[in-house]
Amino acid sequence: MTGWGSHLIGKIENGELDAAAALFPAGKIFPENIVGVSIGKMEPVVDIDGTLIDDPPGLGPITRAM
């Protein structure tokens, strides 16, 4: 299942998903029936000229798997 974070949270609320991993800003407040747990933090990567660097800081394992 793919989708934006808020879309996935809606699917959890509707019982369509049991869990989801998504990126949210620090301090995100979730609905009462949703438990959010931080599993880490990521620094933003800005791609100014459209050529993503080979190994962005903190994203190495993710980008190499793509």
N, CA, C and O atoms as CSV, one atom per row, in Angstrom:
chain,resi,resn,atom,element,x,y,z
A,1,MET,N,N,0.852,-1.175,0.000
A,1,MET,CA,C,0.000,0.000,0.000
A,1,MET,C,C,0.893,1.231,0.000
A,1,MET,O,O,1.845,1.308,0.777
A,2,THR,N,N,0.601,2.169,-0.843
A,2,THR,CA,C,1.345,3.421,-0.870
A,2,THR,C,C,0.373,4.578,-0.713
A,2,THR,O,O,-0.838,4.402,-0.845
A,3,GLY,N,N,0.891,5.727,-0.440
A,3,GLY,CA,C,0.069,6.916,-0.310
A,3,GLY,C,C,0.760,7.912,0.600
A,3,GLY,O,O,1.758,7.591,1.246
A,4,TRP,N,N,0.229,9.109,0.647
A,4,TRP,CA,C,0.763,10.136,1.527
A,4,TRP,C,C,0.374,9.807,2.954
A,4,TRP,O,O,-0.602,9.092,3.182
A,5,GLY,N,N,1.123,10.318,3.917
A,5,GLY,CA,C,0.922,10.024,5.329
A,5,GLY,C,C,-0.510,10.188,5.800
A,5,GLY,O,O,-1.054,9.289,6.441
A,6,SER,N,N,-1.127,11.317,5.496
A,6,SER,CA,C,-2.488,11.571,5.963
A,6,SER,C,C,-3.477,10.575,5.350
A,6,SER,O,O,-4.432,10.157,6.005
A,7,HIS,N,N,-3.242,10.206,4.104
A,7,HIS,CA,C,-4.086,9.210,3.428
A,7,HIS,C,C,-3.982,7.859,4.148
A,7,HIS,O,O,-4.987,7.183,4.367
A,8,LEU,N,N,-2.760,7.482,4.510
A,8,LEU,CA,C,-2.553,6.215,5.215
A,8,LEU,C,C,-3.177,6.243,6.605
A,8,LEU,O,O,-3.751,5.247,7.044
A,9,ILE,N,N,-3.072,7.373,7.300
A,9,ILE,CA,C,-3.709,7.499,8.618
A,9,ILE,C,C,-5.217,7.327,8.492
A,9,ILE,O,O,-5.841,6.685,9.337
A,10,GLY,N,N,-5.803,7.892,7.448
A,10,GLY,CA,C,-7.245,7.718,7.204
A,10,GLY,C,C,-7.605,6.261,7.004
A,10,GLY,O,O,-8.640,5.803,7.490
A,11,LYS,N,N,-6.762,5.526,6.294
A,11,LYS,CA,C,-7.021,4.098,6.070
A,11,LYS,C,C,-6.925,3.306,7.382
A,11,LYS,O,O,-7.666,2.343,7.579
A,12,ILE,N,N,-6.023,3.708,8.270
A,12,ILE,CA,C,-5.946,3.059,9.580
A,12,ILE,C,C,-7.230,3.344,10.368
A,12,ILE,O,O,-7.809,2.443,10.975
A,13,GLU,N,N,-7.660,4.591,10.351
A,13,GLU,CA,C,-8.889,4.966,11.066
A,13,GLU,C,C,-10.098,4.190,10.548
A,13,GLU,O,O,-10.987,3.834,11.322
A,14,ASN,N,N,-10.135,3.928,9.238
A,14,ASN,CA,C,-11.263,3.206,8.628
A,14,ASN,C,C,-11.136,1.694,8.754
A,14,ASN,O,O,-12.030,0.965,8.325
A,15,GLY,N,N,-10.043,1.211,9.334
A,15,GLY,CA,C,-9.851,-0.226,9.483
A,15,GLY,C,C,-9.335,-0.913,8.228
A,15,GLY,O,O,-9.324,-2.142,8.160
A,16,GLU,N,N,-8.903,-0.131,7.222
A,16,GLU,CA,C,-8.374,-0.709,5.985
A,16,GLU,C,C,-6.916,-1.139,6.133
A,16,GLU,O,O,-6.441,-1.993,5.385
A,17,LEU,N,N,-6.204,-0.551,7.095
A,17,LEU,CA,C,-4.812,-0.908,7.387
A,17,LEU,C,C,-4.661,-1.103,8.893
A,17,LEU,O,O,-5.345,-0.456,9.686
A,18,ASP,N,N,-3.761,-1.998,9.274
A,18,ASP,CA,C,-3.458,-2.189,10.691
A,18,ASP,C,C,-2.338,-1.261,11.147
A,18,ASP,O,O,-2.303,-0.850,12.307
A,19,ALA,N,N,-1.422,-0.929,10.238
A,19,ALA,CA,C,-0.281,-0.083,10.585
A,19,ALA,C,C,0.280,0.559,9.319
A,19,ALA,O,O,-0.004,0.118,8.206
A,20,ALA,N,N,1.073,1.599,9.506
A,20,ALA,CA,C,1.727,2.262,8.376
A,20,ALA,C,C,3.004,2.920,8.861
A,20,ALA,O,O,3.104,3.321,10.020
A,21,ALA,N,N,3.974,3.030,7.978
A,21,ALA,CA,C,5.187,3.797,8.245
A,21,ALA,C,C,5.150,5.016,7.341
A,21,ALA,O,O,5.024,4.887,6.123
A,22,ALA,N,N,5.257,6.190,7.928
A,22,ALA,CA,C,5.150,7.418,7.150
A,22,ALA,C,C,5.999,8.505,7.793
A,22,ALA,O,O,6.330,8.429,8.976
A,23,LEU,N,N,6.344,9.504,7.014
A,23,LEU,CA,C,7.094,10.644,7.520
A,23,LEU,C,C,6.135,11.768,7.886
A,23,LEU,O,O,5.276,12.154,7.093
A,24,PHE,N,N,6.293,12.280,9.087
A,24,PHE,CA,C,5.499,13.414,9.552
A,24,PHE,C,C,6.434,14.400,10.240
A,24,PHE,O,O,7.509,14.021,10.706
A,25,PRO,N,N,6.025,15.668,10.305
A,25,PRO,CA,C,6.857,16.639,11.013
A,25,PRO,C,C,6.880,16.341,12.516
A,25,PRO,O,O,5.945,15.754,13.060
A,26,ALA,N,N,7.964,16.758,13.172
A,26,ALA,CA,C,8.045,16.609,14.625
A,26,ALA,C,C,6.848,17.308,15.263
A,26,ALA,O,O,6.439,18.380,14.818
A,27,GLY,N,N,6.300,16.710,16.283
A,27,GLY,CA,C,5.170,17.317,16.984
A,27,GLY,C,C,3.819,17.024,16.362
A,27,GLY,O,O,2.810,17.573,16.804
A,28,LYS,N,N,3.772,16.174,15.347
A,28,LYS,CA,C,2.501,15.810,14.701
A,28,LYS,C,C,1.546,15.261,15.756
A,28,LYS,O,O,1.918,14.401,16.554
A,29,ILE,N,N,0.333,15.755,15.754
A,29,ILE,CA,C,-0.698,15.271,16.671
A,29,ILE,C,C,-1.618,14.349,15.886
A,29,ILE,O,O,-2.233,14.755,14.901
A,30,PHE,N,N,-1.704,13.102,16.336
A,30,PHE,CA,C,-2.521,12.102,15.663
A,30,PHE,C,C,-3.899,12.026,16.297
A,30,PHE,O,O,-4.075,12.433,17.445
A,31,PRO,N,N,-4.895,11.499,15.551
A,31,PRO,CA,C,-6.224,11.300,16.129
A,31,PRO,C,C,-6.130,10.409,17.380
A,31,PRO,O,O,-5.174,9.649,17.531
A,32,GLU,N,N,-7.108,10.506,18.258
A,32,GLU,CA,C,-7.091,9.784,19.534
A,32,GLU,C,C,-6.872,8.282,19.388
A,32,GLU,O,O,-6.198,7.677,20.221
A,33,ASN,N,N,-7.426,7.676,18.349
A,33,ASN,CA,C,-7.345,6.221,18.209
A,33,ASN,C,C,-6.106,5.761,17.422
A,33,ASN,O,O,-6.001,4.583,17.080
A,34,ILE,N,N,-5.178,6.669,17.134
A,34,ILE,CA,C,-3.955,6.339,16.396
A,34,ILE,C,C,-2.748,6.586,17.306
A,34,ILE,O,O,-2.641,7.638,17.936
A,35,VAL,N,N,-1.852,5.616,17.367
A,35,VAL,CA,C,-0.629,5.762,18.155
A,35,VAL,C,C,0.526,6.011,17.198
A,35,VAL,O,O,0.778,5.205,16.303
A,36,GLY,N,N,1.222,7.111,17.382
A,36,GLY,CA,C,2.383,7.435,16.565
A,36,GLY,C,C,3.654,7.249,17.376
A,36,GLY,O,O,3.745,7.718,18.510
A,37,VAL,N,N,4.628,6.569,16.804
A,37,VAL,CA,C,5.902,6.323,17.471
A,37,VAL,C,C,7.031,6.768,16.547
A,37,VAL,O,O,7.080,6.374,15.382
A,38,SER,N,N,7.920,7.576,17.064
A,38,SER,CA,C,9.065,8.015,16.272
A,38,SER,C,C,10.088,6.896,16.196
A,38,SER,O,O,10.482,6.331,17.217
A,39,ILE,N,N,10.519,6.576,14.969
A,39,ILE,CA,C,11.548,5.557,14.803
A,39,ILE,C,C,12.854,6.179,14.309
A,39,ILE,O,O,13.808,5.469,13.993
A,40,GLY,N,N,12.885,7.493,14.246
A,40,GLY,CA,C,14.098,8.189,13.819
A,40,GLY,C,C,13.759,9.546,13.253
A,40,GLY,O,O,12.594,9.937,13.187
A,41,LYS,N,N,14.783,10.253,12.849
A,41,LYS,CA,C,14.558,11.550,12.208
A,41,LYS,C,C,15.438,11.651,10.980
A,41,LYS,O,O,16.484,11.010,10.886
A,42,MET,N,N,14.995,12.463,10.049
A,42,MET,CA,C,15.725,12.652,8.796
A,42,MET,C,C,15.921,14.141,8.565
A,42,MET,O,O,15.025,14.949,8.808
A,43,GLU,N,N,17.095,14.481,8.099
A,43,GLU,CA,C,17.374,15.857,7.712
A,43,GLU,C,C,16.853,16.058,6.289
A,43,GLU,O,O,16.975,15.157,5.460
A,44,PRO,N,N,16.274,17.230,5.992
A,44,PRO,CA,C,15.784,17.468,4.633
A,44,PRO,C,C,16.931,17.506,3.622
A,44,PRO,O,O,18.045,17.920,3.942
A,45,VAL,N,N,16.640,17.070,2.407
A,45,VAL,CA,C,17.593,17.121,1.302
A,45,VAL,C,C,16.983,18.002,0.226
A,45,VAL,O,O,15.874,17.744,-0.241
A,46,VAL,N,N,17.707,19.040,-0.167
A,46,VAL,CA,C,17.225,19.958,-1.195
A,46,VAL,C,C,17.927,19.625,-2.501
A,46,VAL,O,O,19.156,19.595,-2.566
A,47,ASP,N,N,17.137,19.375,-3.544
A,47,ASP,CA,C,17.664,19.028,-4.860
A,47,ASP,C,C,17.410,20.216,-5.789
A,47,ASP,O,O,16.383,20.269,-6.465
A,48,ILE,N,N,18.337,21.158,-5.823
A,48,ILE,CA,C,18.134,22.421,-6.526
A,48,ILE,C,C,18.114,22.267,-8.046
A,48,ILE,O,O,17.260,22.853,-8.710
A,49,ASP,N,N,19.027,21.499,-8.599
A,49,ASP,CA,C,19.125,21.435,-10.055
A,49,ASP,C,C,18.496,20.185,-10.673
A,49,ASP,O,O,18.646,19.950,-11.872
A,50,GLY,N,N,17.799,19.390,-9.877
A,50,GLY,CA,C,17.114,18.223,-10.420
A,50,GLY,C,C,17.961,16.969,-10.491
A,50,GLY,O,O,17.498,15.952,-11.006
A,51,THR,N,N,19.187,17.007,-9.992
A,51,THR,CA,C,20.034,15.816,-9.995
A,51,THR,C,C,20.308,15.431,-8.551
A,51,THR,O,O,21.184,16.011,-7.909
A,52,LEU,N,N,19.576,14.469,-8.042
A,52,LEU,CA,C,19.720,14.035,-6.661
A,52,LEU,C,C,21.109,13.451,-6.456
A,52,LEU,O,O,21.576,12.641,-7.256
A,53,ILE,N,N,21.765,13.867,-5.384
A,53,ILE,CA,C,23.099,13.346,-5.099
A,53,ILE,C,C,23.035,11.846,-4.851
A,53,ILE,O,O,22.008,11.330,-4.412
A,54,ASP,N,N,24.135,11.143,-5.133
A,54,ASP,CA,C,24.161,9.684,-5.044
A,54,ASP,C,C,23.830,9.139,-3.667
A,54,ASP,O,O,23.115,8.143,-3.563
A,55,ASP,N,N,24.324,9.756,-2.613
A,55,ASP,CA,C,24.153,9.227,-1.270
A,55,ASP,C,C,23.792,10.363,-0.315
A,55,ASP,O,O,24.648,10.836,0.433
A,56,PRO,N,N,22.516,10.813,-0.334
A,56,PRO,CA,C,22.118,11.922,0.525
A,56,PRO,C,C,22.376,11.589,1.990
A,56,PRO,O,O,22.237,10.431,2.384
A,57,PRO,N,N,22.744,12.564,2.796
A,57,PRO,CA,C,22.988,12.320,4.217
A,57,PRO,C,C,21.771,11.676,4.885
A,57,PRO,O,O,20.668,12.219,4.816
A,58,GLY,N,N,21.960,10.545,5.518
A,58,GLY,CA,C,20.884,9.874,6.242
A,58,GLY,C,C,19.969,9.028,5.391
A,58,GLY,O,O,19.138,8.304,5.939
A,59,LEU,N,N,20.080,9.084,4.068
A,59,LEU,CA,C,19.182,8.334,3.208
A,59,LEU,C,C,19.892,7.218,2.455
A,59,LEU,O,O,19.274,6.556,1.622
A,60,GLY,N,N,21.162,6.994,2.724
A,60,GLY,CA,C,21.944,6.004,1.985
A,60,GLY,C,C,21.276,4.667,1.801
A,60,GLY,O,O,21.126,4.226,0.661
A,61,PRO,N,N,20.859,3.985,2.878
A,61,PRO,CA,C,20.249,2.662,2.713
A,61,PRO,C,C,18.968,2.694,1.884
A,61,PRO,O,O,18.667,1.740,1.166
A,62,ILE,N,N,18.224,3.771,1.979
A,62,ILE,CA,C,16.956,3.875,1.249
A,62,ILE,C,C,17.235,4.081,-0.236
A,62,ILE,O,O,16.673,3.376,-1.074
A,63,THR,N,N,18.103,5.046,-0.573
A,63,THR,CA,C,18.345,5.349,-1.978
A,63,THR,C,C,19.064,4.212,-2.683
A,63,THR,O,O,18.831,3.990,-3.872
A,64,ARG,N,N,19.929,3.486,-1.990
A,64,ARG,CA,C,20.625,2.364,-2.616
A,64,ARG,C,C,19.654,1.225,-2.910
A,64,ARG,O,O,19.906,0.426,-3.812
A,65,ALA,N,N,18.557,1.134,-2.174
A,65,ALA,CA,C,17.604,0.047,-2.385
A,65,ALA,C,C,16.658,0.338,-3.545
A,65,ALA,O,O,15.935,-0.554,-3.987
A,66,MET,N,N,16.653,1.570,-4.041
A,66,MET,CA,C,15.695,1.964,-5.080
A,66,MET,C,C,16.138,1.569,-6.453
A,66,MET,O,O,15.436,1.834,-7.428
